[in-house]
């Protein structure tokens, strides 16, 4: 599918919602780096896990999100960098009306530190304002941390303009990344309920070096330690996998477990992130036709394939951990764009039914903590075909922001899903 627009947003003030991921294909694998079987290089000194840190999992066990037998917590994306305060407040009101518990925000390193290792005051002020408004409306916040500014890249790395999704992997790059993560977490602390590390790191669109579990293990471990050092109470979500990539998760565990403090530090994530897109197929469909073999093993492109991810977690004695479905959705036919690579479009009434069905199916598994429907509203990067509110009528194709949004049938379906808020009134 066309990923160019999504890739460009990393250079915006904050990263906007990403286009959804698709099944792992041969084209994704073509440029992938060969995965090393040698032990990983030790992490930089400022983010190397150290036995006995006060933020070990024994001292601060992961809080389990209670769903009380209802559907998972409802999550929707809002990108304040592209909105005025009046516009995002109109969306927060709609989110509250739909019973949403969490709003997610893409936060780009390039936006917060465009010129060097110091947070931009103006960008930070806008984020502060948004987080305060969300919490005032009893909505929790999830940050998705991504990006790699030009100043932080090593000599020989591709430029940010050429490859905005290039990931930090070298020792000095990881040191700079960890310092940024620590600064963000130190500033926001538990006012932000979840910090997600990267996005769809198992596909080449978002890890253009070639997806590599060893490299992502280093980034995740480094991020976890930096974040917990800044505030031990924060919750870390691993980057949402594109589809249920069982093989990538198994390989990730192998590399994480080689770090000497993997066990006491919870294998460096508190919740497992996944985007179990089913390519425009019904969420209830389970068919081996959509099982593929990637570089690392099984990739299950059925929505309910997330149960296999949990099986892997259980095999690593982490069955008590929960899964955070950070994106799921289906595009509506007859909207913009009319053709979406890798996804079958569906009638608007079908999308509305699938909203209900996805939450009901997820509610069968107590380990599913939250589900974010993609997308909330249309903008320059999230097309109207995916959105559940529109600017204009319910079939409008406008992408300009507004304060007068029109809910669709899918929004009304979401509002009827029984779910508890994360922040009590």
N, C-alpha and C positions, 0 to 999 in steps of 0.2 A: 504494500500500500504506500501512498505518497507520504514520506516522512520528512521531506524538506522543510515544511512549515514548522513542524514540531521542533526540529533541530535548531531552528533560528531563534526560538524564544529564550534559549539559555543566555543570550546576550541582553535580554530585556532587564528591567530593574529587578523583577522577580520572575521566576520561571512560571509560565502559564501551564494549565493542564495539558497533558500530553495526549497525542493520538494513541488509541489503544494498540496493544501489541497483538501479533498474530502467531500462528503456529510456526515452530522452528522449521525452516526449509533449507534446501541445499544451498540456496543463495546466501543464507545467513552463515552457513558453515564455510563457504568458499574462502573468505578472508580471515577465518579464525586462526589465532596463534596456536601452535602446538602446545598442549598442556604439559607442563613439566611434572615429572614424578619425583623430583628431588625435594628435600625439605625446604620450606619457605625461608627466605631471608628473614633474620630477626627484624622486628619492627623498630622504627626510630626510637631513640631513648625517651622522647617526650610522650610517646603513646604505647610503650611496651607494657603489657600487663605485668603486674608485680604481685606476688603472693602477699596476702595480708593487707591489701588496700581496704579502706573502710567501705568501699563500694562493691565488695565481693557479694555474690548472690546469696551467700549465707547470711550476711548482715542485712541485706535489702532484697528479700525475695520479690519476684515479679508479682505485682498485684493482678489477680485474675478479674477480668471484666465479667460481672454477673449479668446475664441476659434474662434471668428469671423465667426461663422457658419460653420467652417471646422471641421475636425475630432478632437477629444481630443488630447492634447499634447502627443507625442510618448515618451515612457520611455523604457529603456533597462537596464539590470543589468550587472555591471562589478565589479569583486571582486579583487582589487589591491593586497591584501595580498598574493594571489596565483599566482601573475604575476610579471614579470620584467617590468620596465618602458617602454621598447620597445614594449613589448607585449600589455600592456594596451593602449599605444598610437596608436597601430595598430587598436585596437578595437574602440577607440575614433574616429579615422578617418572613420571607417565604420559606426559608429553611426551617425556622421555628414552627411555622404553620404546618409543615409537612412532618413534624415530629423528629426532625433530624437531631442527632446528638453530637456530631463532629463535623467541622468544616475543614477541608484540607487546602493547603497553600503551597505552591511550588516556590522554594526559596533558593535563588541562585547565588553561588559564591561570587560570580562576576558582578552581580548587581549590588551585593552588600559590600564588597571590597574591590571596586573596579581598578584602583590605582596602587594598591599595596595593602599590607597587612593591618588595615585599620578600617573599622566599620563606617560606612557612609552615613552621616547624620541624618540627611534628608530621607533616605530610603528606610533607615531604621525607624524614624519618626512615623512614617506611613504604616509600617508594619506594627509598631506599637499601638497606633490608633485602631487598626483593624482588630488586633488581638483583644484590645480592651472592649471594643464594640461587640465582638463575638461572645466574650465571657459575660458581658452585661445582659446578653440575650440567652444566657445559660447554655451556650454552645462551646464545647471543647474544640481545641485546634490541633491539627496535625500538620507539621512542616515536612516537606519532602526536600531534603538537602541534595543539591546537585551542582554541577558547574565547575569550571576550571579556567580562571582568568589568565590572560596572556602573561602577566608579570610573574605568575607562580609556576609557569611551565619551564622545563629544563631545555637547554640548548638541544636542538635536533628534534624536539616535539613539533608536530604540525601546529600551525597558527590557530588561534581561537576562531578566526573567521572561516578558515578552511574546514576545521573539525571541532565545532563547539561542544560536542559530546565526548571528546577525548577525555579519558579518565586519568587521574593522578595515580601512578604506580611506582615511580622511583622513590628512593629513600627521602631525598630532600622534598619531593612533591608531597609525600605522605606527611612529612613533618609540617609543611605549610597548611595542608588540609586539616590536620588535627588541631592546629592552632586556631584555624577559623571555626571549626566545629565547637571548640571549647569556648570561644568568644560568643558565639550565638547562644549556646546553652547557658553560659554564665549570665547573659543579659536577660533571656526570657525565662529560664528555669522551668518550673512546673506550670507556669501560665500557659505554656504549650504542652499539651498532654502527651503527644507522640512526636518523635523525631525519626523520620524514615531516611535510610541511607541509600541514596541513588535511586535509579528507576530502570527496571527491566534490563538488568546487567547481563542477562543470559542471551541477549540478541545483539547483533552487530550494530543495529541502529543506535543503540545507547551504550555500547562498549566497542567503539570502532577499531580498537586495536585487535579485535577478535575476542569474543567472550571467553573468559578465563577464570575458572573458580578459584585458582590460587591467588590471582591478583585481587579478585573481589574479597576473598577472605582477609587479605592484608588491609584493604580499605575498611572493611566492616569492623575488624578487631581494633584497628587504630581509632575509628570513630567511636566505638563503644567505650573504650577506655578514656578517651578525651572527654566525651559527654558526661560520663559518670564521675570523672574527676572534677568537672565543673559543678555538677549537681547530681548527687547520688539518687535523687528521687525521680529522675526522668525515665521515660519508657522509650526504648529503642526498637524500631521496626526494621527488619531487613528489607532491602529494596524489593519492590513487588516484581516477582518473576513473571515474564510473559508466558502465559499458559502454565499448566501444571507440569513444569519441567523437573520430573522426578530425578532424572540422571544428573542434572546440574546440582540439585540439592544434595544428593548423595556425595558428589565430588566436593562440594563446598564443606560439608561436614568433615570429610577426610582431611582437608587442609586446615580447617579451624582447629581440629583436634590435635594438630601438631604443635600448636602454641601451648607453652607449658602451663598456662593458667586458664585454658579453655573451660575446664569443668567448674572451678570456683567462680568464673565470670560468665557462666550461663551460655557458653559457646558464642558469646558476644552479640546476642540479640535476645530481646524479650518477647517479641511477637514475630511470626513469620509472615512476610508480605507476599501476596500473589495477586495476579490479574488473570483469572481463569476464563478468559474470553473463549467463546465457543463458535466464533466465526459466523454469527448470524443463525446458528442452529439453536433449537429449544434448550433451555437450561436443564430440563429433565432428561434429555437424550443422553444415553450412555452406550457408546458403540466402539468396539475395538478398531473400527475403520479409522478413527481419529487418534489412534495410538501410533506414534512414529518413533523411530530410533535415531537419536541425534548423536553428537560426538560423545556424550557422557552416558547415554542410555535412554531410557523411556521418557517420552514427552507426551502427556495425555492432554489432548485439546478438547475434552469434554468438560463442561462446567464443573460437574461433580468429581472430576479428577483430583480436586484438592484433598479428597480423602486419602489418596495415595501419598500425598506430601505428608499428611499427618502420620501415616504409617511409618514413613522414614524417620520422622521426629520420635516416634515411639521406640523404634529400633535403637535410637541413640539416647534412650531413657529420658526423653523430653515430651512424653505424651501429654503431660499436664500443660504444656505451652499451648497458646492459642494462635489461630490464624487470623490475619487481618486482610480481607479482600479489598484491596485498595482501588480497584477498578473493575467494573463489569458493565456491559451494556450491549445494545443492538441498534443499528442505524435504521431509520424509517425510510421507506421507499417514497419516491416522488418528491424528495427534498433535495438539499444541497449538501454534499455532492450526490449526484444520482447514482454514481457507481463508485464503490469502495473496494479496493483491492483486498482480497482475503476475507471479505465479509458479505454475506447475503443480506440484502435489505428486507425489511418486513413491514407489513401495514402498521399504521399507528395503533390500531386496536390490539394487534399482536404484541407490540412493544409494551403496552400497558399491562397486558396479561403476564408478560414475562417479568415485569417489575415485581408483581405480587409473587409469582412462582419462584423467582430467584431467592427472595427473602424467606419464603416458606420452606424451600428445600434446605437452605442454610441453617434454619432454625432447628433442624433435626440433629444438628451436630453442635453440642455445647461448646466445642472448642473453636467455633467461628465467632470471633468477638465483634466484628463489624463488617459492613459491606458498603462500598461506595459506588453509587450508580453513576456511570459516565454517559452523558455529561449533564450538568445542571442547566447551563444556559449557553447560548452560542456567542462566540467572539471570533476574532481573526484567526484563531488557532483551533477552536473546538467547533466544528461545523454544525449547522442547524439540524442535520439529519440525526445527530446523536442527542440533542438537547431535549429536556422535559419542560422547560419554559421558553417562550419565544418573545422577541421584540416585535410586537404587532399581533396579528392573529395567530391561532394555534398552528397554522401551516406557513407562517411567515418565514422567509429566508434571510431576513436582515441579520447582520452580525454586529451592528453598532450597539454599544451599551445603552441602557435606558434605566429609568426608575419605574417604568410602567410595563412590567412583564406580564405575559399572558400564559397562564398555566395550561398544559396539555392534559390529555387523559392519563398519560403516564405519571404526571405529577400528582394528579388526584389519586391514582392507584397507590403511589408511594405514601401519600398522607394517610391512607387507610391501613397501612401495614402496622401491626401492633409492635411497638418497640419502646424501650425505656431510654430516657436521656442519660448521658454520662454525667452531666452536672445537674444535680437536683436543684429545683427552684426553692 
